[in-house]
Amino acid sequence: MNGIFMLSFPKKILSIVILLTLCSCISRREQPAPNAVLAEVNGVALKEDMLRSRLSMEQFQGDEEEGQTTKDPFNSLDVKKDTLNRLVQNKAIVDWGQKQGITLTDEELAQGLAKLKKGYTERGFELMLEEKNSTYSLWSELAREDLTVQKVMNETLYKKIKVTPAEVALEYRNNKDQFTVDEQVHVRQITTDTPEKAKELYQRVKNGENFAKVALMHSISPDRTNGGDLGYFSRGTYPKEFDDTCFSLQPGEISPVVKSQYGYHIFKMLDKKPKGVLPIEAALPRIESELLQKKLAESFKPWLDDILAQSTIHMDEVNKKALENMR
């Protein structure tokens, strides 16, 4: 036997031993990794499963917005750190808001969750969560947190920020070049699929028939429901044939038949606006929005820093190691 022992097992026992060994290997392989604590905020643990769910959901949202598939977020340590920091910040904001008496009502939560799920069937939503390795419990917990953070910000930070008329006027005076508009025309059109039909309709409107009614009854363009009204537009909005014809018309004038890739067109000029600077009244919504966003950006960091300073946060080296090992 050359010094080698051969233990003899009955076949049935040997089969059981092999089976138990295989089951043990499978069990070890399929056993989920420990749900490591990555940080603590005011005594509450933020665990690995919460970070995984947040990463997956943010990746999913980004994919939908960009119409593409992004790289696996778990491959990037920087992304994991940034996302964990946001979890920590959100938890601190929620706790601080609760001390101020700001919490979500049941109705606000229900409406918020329904809005986030809008567009999904129940089964479709379940499949999305499965695809992202999340659960409804984790998703709803993170969604509740996001909705609460938004409410806290609305009722504290946002309410304190105002844009005054004087600030709007100053921004307008100092940046008039940003509020210039190109020449615009306002026209109606009638579109047909044959030159013969276009010529017939052209004669009818030239003879005085109501242009909008003829467009409604005979045009093949979707804007027929509005009497062929294209609204105001600048050069480059529509095909070159539109620009060459429409911008050469005068108010009230009807164009000859024009061919484009969409068919045969007849245009009627309704109004023309020359290139110029928007009046402050027209620029007001844009200016107010831009100034508001600027003030919010300037105010957010000190507001958040103050909340974090009032919170008890632990993120030690052990937590960082668990973050690095997360797969």
N, C-alpha and C positions, 0 to 999 in steps of 0.2 A: 504493500500500500504506500511505500515511499514516505512513511511518517505522517500521512494525511488521514485524519479520522473522518469517516463517513457515518454520520448519525442517521439511523433509519427511523423515519416517522411513518406511521400509517398514512395512506393517501388522504383520508378524510381530515385527519388532524393537520397535515401539511397544507391542505387547501384552506383551512380555517386560519392558520397562521399567516399565510400569504394575504388572505382577504383582510385580516385585521391590520396587517402592515400597510396595505394599500389605503385602507380607510383612514388610518392614522396620518398618512402622507397627505391625502386629499383634505382631511380636516384641518391640518396645519396650514396647507396652502390656501384654503378658502376662508379661513378664519380672518375676520376683518381686523385691520390694524387698530391699536388702541386709539380712542378718541381723545387725543392729547389736548391739554389746556394750553392755549397759546398766549392768553393774557387774562388779567382780572381787572374789572372796573367796578369800584365801589363794592367789592366783595363778591361780585358775580363773575363766574368763569365764562370766557369766550373760547369755545372749543373748535377743534379742527373741522368737525362736520359743518359748523356754521360758516367757516371760511370757505370750505369747498362749495357749499351751496351758493354763497355770494359770488364767488369766482365764476361758477358755471352760469348763473343767471345774468351776470354782467356781460359775459362772453356772448350769451345767447342774444341779449338785447343789442349788443354791438353788431353781431352778425346780421340781425334783421334790418337795422338801420343802414348798414353799408351794403347789404345784399351779397355778403361773401362769408366765407368760413375763415375764422382767425386761427392762429396757432393755439395749441393747448396752453391755457394760462398757467397750469401747474409747472410748466417748464421754466418759468421766469421767477426768480427769487424776488426781483424788484416789484413785480406785479403783486406777488403774495404779500410782501411787506406793506405796500401802499393800500391794498385792500384790507389788511388787518388793521392798519391805522384808521381807516374809515369806520370799521366796525367799532373800534375803541371810541372814536369821536362821537359816533351816533349814540352809543350807549350812554356816554357822559351827557350828551345833550338831552336825551330822553329822561334821565334821572334828574337833571337840573330843571327841566320843564315841569316834572311832576312836583318838585318842591315849590314851583311858582303856581301850582294849581292848573297846569296845562296838560290835559290828557285827551285821548280820543274818546268820543262817545261811541256807543255801539252802532249808531246809525252812520257816523262818519267812517268807521272801520268797514262796515258792510258796503257802503258806497265806494270806498277806495278799492277794496278787493275786487268788486264787480267791474270797476273801470279797468283795473290791471288785467283782468281775465277777458275783457271784451274782445270779441273776434274768435274766441276758441269755443268749440263744443266741449262738453265735459270730458269726453274721451280724448279729444285732441289735447286738452290741457294736461290730462294724465300722461299721455305719451310724451309731451314736451318735458314734464318733470322727470320721467324715466330716462329720457335721452340725456338730460343734464345731471343724472345721478342724484337728484334731490327728492325730497318728500313734500307733501302738502303741508305738513306740520312745520318743517323748516322754512319753506317758502312763505307761509302766512306769518310766521314769526318775524322774518326779515321785512316783509311788506308792512306789517304793523309798525315796525320800528321806523321805516322810511316815512310812512304817513305821519307818524308822531313828530319826527324831526321837522318835517315840512310845516306842521301846525305850530310848533314851538318857534320856528324862524319867522313865520308869518305874524305871530302875535307879539313878538319881541323885537327882533332885528328889523324886519321890514316896516313895521308901523312907525319906527323912529326916523325913517329915511324919507325926506321930502325933496321935491324939486320945485324951486320957486320960479315965478315968471321972470324975475331979474336974471336968474341963472340961464334960463332958456334964451332970453334976448341977447345975453353976452355970448353964448355959444353960437348963436346964429350970426351975430356981427363978425365974430372972429373966424368963422369957417364958412363964409358964403360960397366959396368955390365948391364945397361939398354938396351944395343944394341946387346945383344947376341941373336943368332938364333939357333933353334934346327936343328938337321940333317934333310935334305929334300931330297926327290927323285922326279924325273921327269919321268913319265911313260905314255905309251899308253895302252889301254885295248880293248879287244873284248869281248862282253857279249852275251851269247845265253840263250835260255830257256830250252835246253835239253843237257844232257851230251854227247849224240851221236853227235849232231851238233858241240859241243865244241871240241870233239876229232878230228873230221874231219878238222875243221879250224886250230886246233893246228898243225896237220901234214902238212897242206899247208904252214903255215908261217915258220915251222921248215925246210921245203924243199926249202925255199928261196923266197916265194911270199912276195910282199910288204905288211908289217903289216898294214900300214895306209890305203891302198886300200882295204884290206880284211875287216878291221873295218868299212870303209865307206859303203861297199856293204852288209855286213852281220851282223854287231853288232846291238843289239836291245837297246843299251844305248843311251841317248840323245847326248852324246859326239861323236857319230859316225860321225856327220857332220864335226868334226875337226880331223877325222882319229883316234878317240879314245883317243885323247890327254887329259890327266887329269892335265897337268901342274905340277908345283912343289907343294908338300904338305908335312906337318910334320906328325908325329905319332898322331893318334887320330882324324884326319880329316875324315877318312873313316872307315868302319867296320874293326874289328880286323883281319879278314882274309886278307884284303888288306895289312895291316901293316906287318903281319907275313910273307907274301910272298914278297912284293915289297922291303922291307928294307934288305932282304937277297940276292937280285939279284945284279949282277954287270952290269955296262953299256954294252948294246948290248945283254944281256942275255934275253931269253924268258922263262917264267914260265910254269910249267905244268898247267893243268886245275884246277881251284880253285872254290869251291862252296861257295856261300854266300846267304843271304836272297834275293838278287836281281837276282840270276841266276848262270850261270857258266861262269867263267872269264879266260881269258888268258892275261898275262901282258908282256910288253916288257920294260925293263929299258933303258931310254935314257940318264940320267945323275944323279949324286948323289952329294949333297953338305954336307960336314961334319958340325957338330956343331961348331960354332965359333962366332966371333964378326963381326958385319957388318962393312964394310969399311965406312969411313966418307962420301964418295960420296953417298952411299946408304942410310945412316942415315940423310943426309942433309935436305930433305923435312920435316921430322918429327921434327928435332931439330929447324929449322927455324920457323915452325908453333908454337911449344911450347914456344919458346922465344918471338915470336910476341904476343901471347895471354897473356903472363906474363907481358910484357911491357904495353899492352893495359889496363890490369886490374889495373896496378899501376898508369897509367896516367889518367884514366877516372875520378876518384873522384875529383882531383884538377881541372881538366878541367871543370867538371860540377859545382863544388862549385863556380868557378869564374863567370860562366854564371848566376847562381842563385843570386849571390851577385849583379849583374848588373840589376836584375829584381825586379819588385815590386809585392810582393806576399802577399795575405791576406788569412788567414785560422783561423778565430776567433772561440770563444766558440760556437756561434750560429751555425756556419757551422759544428762543431764537433757534436753538438746535432742532427742536421739533418742527419748526417752520421750514428749515432747510431740508429736513428729511421727508417732508410731505410729498407724497406721490399720488 
